[in-house]
Amino acid sequence: MILVTGGTGLVGSHLLYKLVKKGFKVRAIYRSKKKLDAARHVFSYYSNQVEAIFSKIDWVEAHLNDIPALTKAFKNITKVYHCAALVSFDPNEYYTLRKVNIEGTANIVNLCLANNIEKLCYVSSIAAIGHGEPNDNIITESTNWFPEDDHNVYAITKYGAEIEVWRGVQEGLDVVIVNPGFIFGPGFWKTSSGNLFKKIYKGLKYYTNGVSGYVDIDDVVNSMLLLMDSTIKNERYILVSENLSFKEFATKTAEAFKVKPPEKEVSKILLQIVWRIDWLNHFIRRKRRKLSKQMAKSITENHFYSNKKVIEDLGIKFKSTDESINQTCQFFLSELGKYNLYSVFS
């Protein structure tokens, strides 16, 4: 039986659908019952027999730091996909991020070792890959991470989680790590990339020219499945289809929606002012942080990621970002015809 953590998230829910369709026996971890509807909703994009497919999953309620519940979830498991994580760039949530992303991953690794799991697939992020020296033009799996750099809190904890996974390798666990870029995919319009699609549809005025890697959810899941079915072990893979500036992404998305693209560039100087105002707003009014110093810096930087290793080792052919964006936009628009925009997408 296969165990999937984070089964109600973007990657986890799409992975579960494909695993069940392939005939695998699957157990999935969820945090609360209301989260189950998110996974069920993803299934509805691809099948008219949602309940029939959904009912084949053995769902277990467990938090990543709840050892007794996790121990129960690991019973009779042979392979594990660890997709669960907390995503936040708010510096004030650093210790919560550590608890979930680092300590939670350590717990999963320990239970994999204790239960003689055949193989673990850990879903990391390109945020956990270093940017190397200033003159490094292309970022690869071997690019150095420099701890002294001013990383955001999410990146720090995902890197820390990877250290726990590599510690498992030293203790005899077979693993593969995937580092996806910014993931396109339907089902979560209030969070992650889905929220950005929603904002562009409703009218986004500003853009930055920072460059990063983008990838389709199908390519992420298919790569994970291929890696777990292969003899490859103790390797990490960047999963990126193309490198785009945010302006390019936002323009392509606006064109797919047939809405006006953002036209005003946000300067680095303005971002420096905004993140300070954001910090002051938090300090005085205790408002949740929306823009940290590190994020203001990163969204204006150019980071180009190489997908050469995964293409050579798996022979995978990535979807173009044009195709991914168009498909995601179509999923979004199809839901507008079924639901009230402000009740579902607000």
KAHUTA-V193933 format. One record per residue. N is the residue number from 1. RES is the residue in three letters. SS is DSSP state (A for helix, B for strand, O for the rest). OMEGA is omega in degrees with one decimal (* if undefined). NEAR is the number of other C-alpha atoms within 12 Angstrom. Layout:
((N/RES/SS/OMEGA/NEAR) (N/RES/SS/OMEGA/NEAR))
//
This chain:
((1/MET/O/-178.9/25) (2/ILE/B/176.7/37) (3/LEU/B/176.3/46) (4/VAL/B/172.1/48) (5/THR/B/-178.2/44) (6/GLY/O/-176.3/44) (7/GLY/O/-179.6/46) (8/THR/O/177.4/39) (9/GLY/O/-177.4/40) (10/LEU/A/-179.2/42) (11/VAL/A/-176.4/47) (12/GLY/A/-177.4/44) (13/SER/A/177.2/45) (14/HIS/A/176.7/42) (15/LEU/A/-179.6/44) (16/LEU/A/-179.7/46) (17/TYR/A/-177.5/42) (18/LYS/A/178.6/29) (19/LEU/A/-179.7/34) (20/VAL/A/179.4/28) (21/LYS/A/178.2/22) (22/LYS/O/175.5/15) (23/GLY/O/179.8/15) (24/PHE/O/170.2/24) (25/LYS/O/-170.1/27) (26/VAL/B/169.4/39) (27/ARG/B/-177.4/40) (28/ALA/B/179.0/45) (29/ILE/B/174.8/42) (30/TYR/B/-177.4/36) (31/ARG/O/180.0/27) (32/SER/O/-174.9/18) (33/LYS/A/-179.4/17) (34/LYS/A/178.0/13) (35/LYS/A/-178.8/23) (36/LEU/A/-180.0/29) (37/ASP/A/179.4/22) (38/ALA/A/178.2/32) (39/ALA/A/178.8/39) (40/ARG/A/-179.8/34) (41/HIS/A/177.4/31) (42/VAL/A/-180.0/38) (43/PHE/A/-176.2/34) (44/SER/O/177.4/25) (45/TYR/O/-169.4/25) (46/TYR/O/-176.9/20) (47/SER/O/173.5/17) (48/ASN/O/-179.7/14) (49/GLN/O/-173.7/17) (50/VAL/A/-175.6/22) (51/GLU/A/179.4/19) (52/ALA/A/179.5/16) (53/ILE/A/-176.6/28) (54/PHE/A/-176.6/35) (55/SER/O/179.4/21) (56/LYS/O/-179.5/23) (57/ILE/B/175.4/35) (58/ASP/B/-176.0/29) (59/TRP/B/178.9/33) (60/VAL/B/177.9/31) (61/GLU/B/-178.7/30) (62/ALA/O/171.9/29) (63/HIS/O/-176.9/32) (64/LEU/O/178.7/38) (65/ASN/O/177.5/27) (66/ASP/O/-172.9/24) (67/ILE/A/178.9/22) (68/PRO/A/179.9/17) (69/ALA/A/178.0/22) (70/LEU/A/178.6/35) (71/THR/A/176.2/28) (72/LYS/A/-178.4/23) (73/ALA/A/-177.2/34) (74/PHE/O/-177.6/38) (75/LYS/O/177.6/25) (76/ASN/O/178.9/20) (77/ILE/O/178.4/31) (78/THR/O/179.3/29) (79/LYS/B/-176.8/39) (80/VAL/B/169.5/48) (81/TYR/B/-178.3/46) (82/HIS/B/-177.2/43) (83/CYS/O/-173.7/45) (84/ALA/O/176.9/39) (85/ALA/O/171.5/39) (86/LEU/O/179.4/34) (87/VAL/O/177.1/31) (88/SER/O/177.5/31) (89/PHE/O/179.7/31) (90/ASP/O/-179.3/29) (91/PRO/A/-179.1/31) (92/ASN/A/179.0/23) (93/GLU/A/-175.5/23) (94/TYR/A/-175.4/24) (95/TYR/A/174.3/20) (96/THR/A/176.3/23) (97/LEU/A/177.6/32) (98/ARG/A/-177.7/31) (99/LYS/A/-177.4/25) (100/VAL/A/-170.7/31) (101/ASN/A/-178.2/44) (102/ILE/A/-178.8/34) (103/GLU/A/178.4/30) (104/GLY/A/178.3/36) (105/THR/A/175.9/47) (106/ALA/A/178.1/31) (107/ASN/A/179.1/32) (108/ILE/A/178.9/50) (109/VAL/A/-179.8/44) (110/ASN/A/-180.0/30) (111/LEU/A/174.3/36) (112/CYS/A/179.4/41) (113/LEU/A/-178.0/30) (114/ALA/A/-176.8/21) (115/ASN/O/177.9/25) (116/ASN/O/179.7/23) (117/ILE/O/-176.6/30) (118/GLU/O/-175.5/31) (119/LYS/B/177.5/39) (120/LEU/B/171.5/47) (121/CYS/B/179.8/52) (122/TYR/B/178.5/52) (123/VAL/B/178.5/45) (124/SER/O/-176.9/44) (125/SER/O/173.1/41) (126/ILE/A/176.5/40) (127/ALA/A/-178.0/40) (128/ALA/A/177.7/40) (129/ILE/O/-179.0/41) (130/GLY/O/178.7/34) (131/HIS/O/174.3/33) (132/GLY/O/178.4/24) (133/GLU/O/-179.9/15) (134/PRO/O/-178.3/16) (135/ASN/O/176.2/11) (136/ASP/O/-175.4/18) (137/ASN/O/-176.9/15) (138/ILE/O/178.7/27) (139/ILE/B/178.7/36) (140/THR/O/179.4/30) (141/GLU/O/-177.6/31) (142/SER/O/177.8/20) (143/THR/O/-174.7/25) (144/ASN/O/170.5/20) (145/TRP/O/178.8/26) (146/PHE/O/-177.7/18) (147/PRO/O/-177.5/19) (148/GLU/O/176.6/12) (149/ASP/O/-177.4/19) (150/ASP/O/-178.2/21) (151/HIS/O/172.9/29) (152/ASN/O/-172.6/33) (153/VAL/A/177.6/33) (154/TYR/A/179.6/38) (155/ALA/A/-179.3/40) (156/ILE/A/-176.7/36) (157/THR/A/174.7/39) (158/LYS/A/175.1/44) (159/TYR/A/177.1/35) (160/GLY/A/177.9/31) (161/ALA/A/177.6/39) (162/GLU/A/177.5/41) (163/ILE/A/177.1/26) (164/GLU/A/178.6/31) (165/VAL/A/178.5/43) (166/TRP/A/173.2/29) (167/ARG/A/176.3/24) (168/GLY/A/177.4/32) (169/VAL/A/179.6/27) (170/GLN/A/-179.8/15) (171/GLU/O/171.5/18) (172/GLY/O/-179.1/23) (173/LEU/O/174.8/30) (174/ASP/O/-176.5/34) (175/VAL/B/164.0/41) (176/VAL/B/178.2/39) (177/ILE/B/173.9/45) (178/VAL/B/179.6/45) (179/ASN/B/-179.6/44) (180/PRO/B/170.4/41) (181/GLY/O/177.4/38) (182/PHE/B/-169.4/39) (183/ILE/B/170.4/40) (184/PHE/B/175.0/46) (185/GLY/O/-176.6/42) (186/PRO/O/168.7/43) (187/GLY/O/-176.3/41) (188/PHE/O/-172.8/35) (189/TRP/O/179.5/35) (190/LYS/O/-177.1/22) (191/THR/O/171.0/25) (192/SER/A/-177.1/24) (193/SER/A/179.7/33) (194/GLY/A/178.6/30) (195/ASN/A/178.8/26) (196/LEU/A/175.1/33) (197/PHE/A/179.7/42) (198/LYS/A/-178.5/35) (199/LYS/A/179.3/29) (200/ILE/A/178.3/35) (201/TYR/A/-177.1/34) (202/LYS/A/176.6/24) (203/GLY/A/178.0/23) (204/LEU/O/-173.5/26) (205/LYS/O/-169.7/21) (206/TYR/B/177.4/22) (207/TYR/B/169.9/28) (208/THR/O/-177.8/33) (209/ASN/O/176.9/30) (210/GLY/O/-176.8/28) (211/VAL/B/176.1/28) (212/SER/B/-178.3/37) (213/GLY/B/-178.8/37) (214/TYR/B/-177.6/42) (215/VAL/B/179.2/42) (216/ASP/B/-179.5/37) (217/ILE/A/178.0/40) (218/ASP/A/179.5/35) (219/ASP/A/177.5/39) (220/VAL/A/-177.2/44) (221/VAL/A/179.9/37) (222/ASN/A/177.3/31) (223/SER/A/178.7/41) (224/MET/A/179.9/45) (225/LEU/A/179.8/35) (226/LEU/A/180.0/24) (227/LEU/A/-179.0/34) (228/MET/A/178.5/31) (229/ASP/A/-177.8/20) (230/SER/O/174.9/20) (231/THR/O/179.7/17) (232/ILE/O/177.1/24) (233/LYS/O/175.4/26) (234/ASN/O/178.0/28) (235/GLU/B/174.2/29) (236/ARG/B/-175.4/37) (237/TYR/B/170.8/42) (238/ILE/B/178.3/44) (239/LEU/B/-178.9/48) (240/VAL/O/176.5/44) (241/SER/O/-178.9/38) (242/GLU/B/172.8/34) (243/ASN/B/-177.6/29) (244/LEU/B/167.2/31) (245/SER/B/178.3/28) (246/PHE/A/177.9/33) (247/LYS/A/178.9/29) (248/GLU/A/179.1/27) (249/PHE/A/-177.3/37) (250/ALA/A/179.5/41) (251/THR/A/178.3/33) (252/LYS/A/-179.2/31) (253/THR/A/178.5/39) (254/ALA/A/178.5/31) (255/GLU/A/178.1/22) (256/ALA/A/178.0/28) (257/PHE/A/-174.2/28) (258/LYS/O/175.0/19) (259/VAL/O/-177.4/22) (260/LYS/O/179.2/22) (261/PRO/O/176.6/29) (262/PRO/O/-173.8/28) (263/GLU/O/-176.0/19) (264/LYS/B/178.3/16) (265/GLU/B/176.1/23) (266/VAL/O/-176.9/24) (267/SER/O/177.5/20) (268/LYS/A/179.8/22) (269/ILE/A/179.0/15) (270/LEU/A/178.2/17) (271/LEU/A/176.6/27) (272/GLN/A/178.7/23) (273/ILE/A/-175.6/19) (274/VAL/A/-178.0/23) (275/TRP/A/176.8/25) (276/ARG/A/175.8/22) (277/ILE/A/178.9/21) (278/ASP/A/178.0/26) (279/TRP/A/-179.2/24) (280/LEU/A/177.9/19) (281/ASN/A/176.4/18) (282/HIS/A/-175.9/20) (283/PHE/A/-176.0/14) (284/ILE/A/-173.2/12) (285/ARG/A/179.1/12) (286/ARG/O/177.1/13) (287/LYS/O/178.5/16) (288/ARG/O/-179.4/20) (289/ARG/O/177.4/26) (290/LYS/O/-179.0/26) (291/LEU/O/178.0/30) (292/SER/O/176.7/34) (293/LYS/A/-177.6/29) (294/GLN/A/179.6/27) (295/MET/A/177.8/32) (296/ALA/A/179.1/31) (297/LYS/A/-172.1/29) (298/SER/A/-176.6/30) (299/ILE/O/175.3/29) (300/THR/O/-178.9/27) (301/GLU/O/178.5/22) (302/ASN/B/178.8/25) (303/HIS/O/-178.2/36) (304/PHE/O/-175.4/30) (305/TYR/B/179.4/40) (306/SER/O/174.8/32) (307/ASN/O/-174.3/36) (308/LYS/A/-175.1/23) (309/LYS/A/-177.2/24) (310/VAL/A/177.3/35) (311/ILE/A/-179.5/21) (312/GLU/A/-174.8/12) (313/ASP/A/-177.0/21) (314/LEU/A/-177.1/25) (315/GLY/O/-177.4/16) (316/ILE/O/175.1/26) (317/LYS/O/-177.1/23) (318/PHE/O/170.4/28) (319/LYS/O/173.9/25) (320/SER/O/178.3/23) (321/THR/A/176.8/34) (322/ASP/A/179.8/27) (323/GLU/A/-179.3/24) (324/SER/A/-179.9/30) (325/ILE/A/-179.5/38) (326/ASN/A/179.7/28) (327/GLN/A/179.9/27) (328/THR/A/177.5/38) (329/CYS/A/179.1/38) (330/GLN/A/176.0/24) (331/PHE/A/179.4/30) (332/PHE/A/-177.8/39) (333/LEU/A/179.1/26) (334/SER/A/179.3/19) (335/GLU/A/177.2/26) (336/LEU/A/179.4/20) (337/GLY/O/-177.2/12) (338/LYS/O/-172.0/13) (339/TYR/O/173.2/14) (340/ASN/O/-175.6/13) (341/LEU/A/-171.5/19) (342/TYR/A/177.0/13) (343/SER/A/-175.4/12) (344/VAL/A/-172.0/21) (345/PHE/O/-177.5/25) (346/SER/O/*/19))
//
